[in-house]
Amino acid sequence: MLSVNQIETKINKANLSFIEWKKNPFTQRQKLFSKLASLMESKTEKLASIITTEMNKPISQSIAEIEKCILMIKYYAEGEDVLKVEKVSTSFGVSEIHHSPMGIILGVMPWNYPFWQALRFAVPTILAGNTVVLKHASICFGTGNAIEKLFEESGFPKGVFQNLEVGHAAVEGILENPLVKGVSLTGSEPAGASVASIAGKNIKKSVLELGGSDAFIVLEDADFDKAAHVGALARLQNCGQTCIAAKRFIIHHKAESSFLPKFIEEYKQYTSGNAMHKDTKLSGMARKDLADDLVKQYQLALDYGAEVLLPLERIDDIRFVPGLIKVSIGNPILDEELFGPLGMVMIGKNDKECLSLANATRYGLGNSVWTRDREKAFYFAENLESGAVAINEMTKSMPELPFGGAKHSGYGTELSMFAVKEFTIPKSIVGTL
Ligand code: NAP
């Protein structure tokens, strides 16, 4: 772990780097991101193995994560300059908006998509002219160091991206350093609330990408085969440890007898295997304590009357046979995020009740709705309280589209060109010459 003095030295280095980095034209910065994408392409399997080694993700899913990072970096490397000076017509002779980078931005990132989350934040932030210091999850320091090395090998000046090997107790001190101008945290709600309050106390901007308990709504006219197949994947990929995973399956009562048996069959296809084998779909959770928490949540749900559709069976410290439970309103488990291979089913008596069950959560990241009726699909999309809605697809993040939450899932925007402006100051320049 870095000492307080070592952290300060790295922050000073990030500041010196910022002074030079921000002078580069947007297109110049983009060229380095093209090199970063090519470098990652040449090392895909090696980088993927770091993910699997650190947090147990099946290797095929780790490779897919690296490939998605490459796509995202190319999107920014090839995108239009959204920070160019905007000329505005006002009563002044000169009226312009300049987008100035803020300075050093701290990223506090989780282990579940360790390359994706860190790069999803860092790439647009650095493209905007900022420099970044990363505090990665304590089990992902190898990933943090690998990303720092990738930036350096792609030709980015030293100090533009630095990994800080620190525990979360160090975050407060880093944020209080006057040279650090903002923070982006992806993680749990308690971590987000704590970091945002430190940022607020220091009048610094924060972006929070937090937990979710998204609904997968199956209406009576859905394609049940496709919904069952995609639903199991949406719950169980990455061993159920995905923020935008489908966590609550809300089924119209007229769809229950057609959909549920198919869904259960698809669910049973996920059996735990060796994470390093390319055909493994489900491996273990990232840490034993997280698996312990999931067992406690399962017990809580059962204590409040949840019906077992498939029992959650623990195989070892981190491995499970995935579980599925049917819950009703009033069960306290509905206020919690299930971050592991355990799904919840709820039955709605009509469309209106399905919508209100879907919205009856503190979270709102990305719901999905399954119906063949276009009008109904858009009615749900308009009225679901979340940052994204997928129709007849599972919820996914994409480089081109803004990503962020509603309610306790956080605030601020990642991805798309919106993210390039997140840590910039729109400066109005007016006057007469
Ligand atoms: P976590 O325990 O909150 O950790 C996330 C990061 O925050 C880690 O770097 C962690 O450091 C740090 N941290 C934890 N407590 C902190 C505190 N009090 N002050 C400052 N930093 C703190 O979350 P996780 O278990 O890694 O990740 C799972 C959560 O992330 C889930 O809730 C998931 O839904 C959410 N998530 C959200 C998104 C999104 O885009 N909305 C994406 C992915 C994950 P240490 O490792 O050192 O504790």
Boltz pocket constraint, residues with backbone or C-beta under 6 A from the ligand:
constraints:
  - pocket:
      binder: B
      contacts: [[A, 108], [A, 109], [A, 110], [A, 111], [A, 112], [A, 113], [A, 117], [A, 135], [A, 136], [A, 137], [A, 138], [A, 139], [A, 166], [A, 167], [A, 168], [A, 169], [A, 171], [A, 186], [A, 187], [A, 188], [A, 189], [A, 190], [A, 191], [A, 192], [A, 194], [A, 195], [A, 208], [A, 209], [A, 210], [A, 211], [A, 212], [A, 242], [A, 243], [A, 244], [A, 337], [A, 339], [A, 365], [A, 405], [A, 409], [A, 410]]
      max_distance: 6.0
